[in-house]
Amino acid sequence: MLKTYAYPKYAYVQPQEQKDRSVARYPVVIVGAGPVGMAAAIDCRLHGIPVVLLDEDDTVSIGSRGVCYAKRALEILDRLGVCDRVVAKGVSWNVGRTFFREEEVFNFNLLPEPDHKRPGMINLQQYYLEEYLVDRCVELGVEMRWKNRVVSVQRMSDGVRLNIETPDGTYGIEADWLIAADGAKSPIRKQMGLEVEGKVFQDRFLIADVVMKADFPSERWFWFDPPFHPNQSVLLHHQADNVWRIDFQLGWNADPEEEKKAGKGHSAHQGHAGRRARV
Ligand SMILES: Cc1cc2nc3c(=O)[nH]c(=O)nc-3n(C[C@H](O)[C@H](O)[C@H](O)COP(=O)(O)OP(=O)(O)OC[C@H]3O[C@@H](n4cnc5c(N)ncnc54)[C@H](O)[C@@H]3O)c2cc1C
């Protein structure tokens, strides 16, 4: 539950194939209505391809996740048709400052050149981006099926067959092409033996979203070894609705449950400790 955001609840509708006990075939089925699945769905529709998008949940992502959108991401969001909303709601920033203990040791300014359409960076909570992507999917005629959990995928010589669980039981559909956008831990990629390429570093962070009206500049501040969190780093970002996001580095061996307990010295109003891998 957030003070500043009411999570939408998208309606589950029993799929026609399940009612008919038939197996329909679609050109493209996407699993996962996160940013990646919805971006792929919108791009398909912009090319005139019919899309079915399945998600096991019925809302946007919960809690504090992605924050910053750089120029290239904003260009892509422009192509998808959601960038105006993202820029209108988000916080623009250009200046980043880096501190070692209490001393500023580096800063940068991403001030856009005059002919740039968008600012250097936009900060916006991921749930807003997802809400705008859902609206855009609906506008473009993506068939969104909430509360549809893919439980297994079978390869066929000319496509795939998916078994799907809904509140009304299970059903199957077929697809010429399947896009697995079911998140970092993707059970579908695992099931199909597909790997993700990239560099990963392992760490744990306590993420605090502090709702605060403050006169601070909208800048990104990053500390190494600050006096208020010795031997670790801290990152501060201003987001929409006067939410200030603070990421406290904890180290890979930290115990998330311990860190969430009151009295650990973090000024967190709402915080959750999570394991984050940057790729
Ligand atoms: C605590 C936390 C903090 C983060 N902070 C940052 C950050 O500061 N900056 C940053 O860039 N990124 C951050 N991230 C990462 C960012 O949130 C992800 O990179 C992003 O959400 C990935 O998008 P996605 O669409 O690939 O997957 P997801 O957003 O994970 O979406 C996957 C979707 O698939 C659905 N799904 C999964 N399995 C099935 C199934 N079997 N059937 C049907 N549907 C299924 C899920 O319901 C979900 O909607 C953070 C993540 C977490 C958890």
The ligand as an SDF file (V2000), in Angstrom:
LIG
                    3D

 53 58  0  0  0  0  0  0  0  0999 V2000
   13.4200   -4.3710   -5.8420 C   0  0  0  0  0  0  0  0  0  0  0  0
   13.7670   -4.0460   -7.2680 C   0  0  0  0  0  0  0  0  0  0  0  0
   14.3860   -2.8480   -7.5540 C   0  0  0  0  0  0  0  0  0  0  0  0
   14.7360   -2.5420   -8.8670 C   0  0  0  0  0  0  0  0  0  0  0  0
   15.3490   -1.3450   -9.1170 N   0  0  0  0  0  0  0  0  0  0  0  0
   15.6860   -1.0130  -10.3840 C   0  0  0  0  0  0  0  0  0  0  0  0
   16.3200    0.2330  -10.7010 C   0  0  0  0  0  0  0  0  0  0  0  0
   16.5670    1.0460   -9.8250 O   0  0  0  0  0  0  0  0  0  0  0  0
   16.6280    0.4870  -11.9770 N   0  0  0  0  0  0  0  0  0  0  0  0
   16.3340   -0.4060  -12.9780 C   0  0  0  0  0  0  0  0  0  0  0  0
   16.6200   -0.1150  -14.1410 O   0  0  0  0  0  0  0  0  0  0  0  0
   15.7390   -1.5560  -12.7120 N   0  0  0  0  0  0  0  0  0  0  0  0
   15.4170   -1.9010  -11.4690 C   0  0  0  0  0  0  0  0  0  0  0  0
   14.8240   -3.1110  -11.2070 N   0  0  0  0  0  0  0  0  0  0  0  0
   14.6540   -4.0400  -12.3280 C   0  0  0  0  0  0  0  0  0  0  0  0
   13.4120   -3.7670  -13.1530 C   0  0  0  0  0  0  0  0  0  0  0  0
   12.2860   -3.7090  -12.3060 O   0  0  0  0  0  0  0  0  0  0  0  0
   13.2940   -4.9270  -14.1790 C   0  0  0  0  0  0  0  0  0  0  0  0
   14.4570   -4.8860  -14.9830 O   0  0  0  0  0  0  0  0  0  0  0  0
   12.0800   -4.8250  -15.0630 C   0  0  0  0  0  0  0  0  0  0  0  0
   10.8720   -4.9120  -14.3600 O   0  0  0  0  0  0  0  0  0  0  0  0
   12.1530   -5.9760  -16.0820 C   0  0  0  0  0  0  0  0  0  0  0  0
   11.0200   -5.8860  -16.9120 O   0  0  0  0  0  0  0  0  0  0  0  0
   10.4470   -7.2140  -17.5890 P   0  0  0  0  0  0  0  0  0  0  0  0
    9.2880   -6.7650  -18.3950 O   0  0  0  0  0  0  0  0  0  0  0  0
   11.5530   -7.9520  -18.2490 O   0  0  0  0  0  0  0  0  0  0  0  0
   10.0160   -8.1520  -16.3880 O   0  0  0  0  0  0  0  0  0  0  0  0
    9.0060   -7.9150  -15.1820 P   0  0  0  0  0  0  0  0  0  0  0  0
    8.7920   -6.4760  -14.9240 O   0  0  0  0  0  0  0  0  0  0  0  0
    9.5090   -8.7830  -14.0750 O   0  0  0  0  0  0  0  0  0  0  0  0
    7.6460   -8.5130  -15.7480 O   0  0  0  0  0  0  0  0  0  0  0  0
    7.4310   -9.8740  -15.9110 C   0  0  0  0  0  0  0  0  0  0  0  0
    5.9440  -10.1160  -15.9720 C   0  0  0  0  0  0  0  0  0  0  0  0
    5.7430  -11.4900  -16.2640 O   0  0  0  0  0  0  0  0  0  0  0  0
    4.6700  -11.9620  -15.5190 C   0  0  0  0  0  0  0  0  0  0  0  0
    4.8480  -13.4240  -15.4080 N   0  0  0  0  0  0  0  0  0  0  0  0
    5.8790  -14.0770  -14.8450 C   0  0  0  0  0  0  0  0  0  0  0  0
    5.7270  -15.4110  -14.9750 N   0  0  0  0  0  0  0  0  0  0  0  0
    4.5670  -15.5770  -15.6670 C   0  0  0  0  0  0  0  0  0  0  0  0
    3.8600  -16.7400  -16.1200 C   0  0  0  0  0  0  0  0  0  0  0  0
    4.3180  -17.9610  -15.9160 N   0  0  0  0  0  0  0  0  0  0  0  0
    2.7010  -16.5550  -16.7780 N   0  0  0  0  0  0  0  0  0  0  0  0
    2.2160  -15.3080  -17.0120 C   0  0  0  0  0  0  0  0  0  0  0  0
    2.8450  -14.1980  -16.5980 N   0  0  0  0  0  0  0  0  0  0  0  0
    4.0110  -14.3220  -15.9310 C   0  0  0  0  0  0  0  0  0  0  0  0
    4.7500  -11.2040  -14.1900 C   0  0  0  0  0  0  0  0  0  0  0  0
    3.4760  -11.1330  -13.5420 O   0  0  0  0  0  0  0  0  0  0  0  0
    5.2270   -9.8400  -14.6460 C   0  0  0  0  0  0  0  0  0  0  0  0
    4.1570   -8.9430  -14.8870 O   0  0  0  0  0  0  0  0  0  0  0  0
   14.4510   -3.4410   -9.9130 C   0  0  0  0  0  0  0  0  0  0  0  0
   13.8070   -4.6460   -9.6240 C   0  0  0  0  0  0  0  0  0  0  0  0
   13.4590   -4.9470   -8.3240 C   0  0  0  0  0  0  0  0  0  0  0  0
   12.7740   -6.2570   -8.0290 C   0  0  0  0  0  0  0  0  0  0  0  0
  1  2  1  0
  2  3  1  0
  2 52  2  0
  3  4  2  0
  4  5  1  0
  4 50  1  0
  5  6  2  0
  6  7  1  0
  6 13  1  0
  7  8  2  0
  7  9  1  0
  9 10  1  0
 10 11  2  0
 10 12  1  0
 12 13  2  0
 13 14  1  0
 14 15  1  0
 14 50  1  0
 15 16  1  0
 16 17  1  0
 16 18  1  0
 18 19  1  0
 18 20  1  0
 20 21  1  0
 20 22  1  0
 22 23  1  0
 23 24  1  0
 24 25  2  0
 24 26  1  0
 24 27  1  0
 27 28  1  0
 28 29  2  0
 28 30  1  0
 28 31  1  0
 31 32  1  0
 32 33  1  0
 33 34  1  0
 33 48  1  0
 34 35  1  0
 35 36  1  0
 35 46  1  0
 36 37  1  0
 36 45  1  0
 37 38  2  0
 38 39  1  0
 39 40  1  0
 39 45  2  0
 40 41  1  0
 40 42  2  0
 42 43  1  0
 43 44  2  0
 44 45  1  0
 46 47  1  0
 46 48  1  0
 48 49  1  0
 50 51  2  0
 51 52  1  0
 52 53  1  0
M  END
$$$$
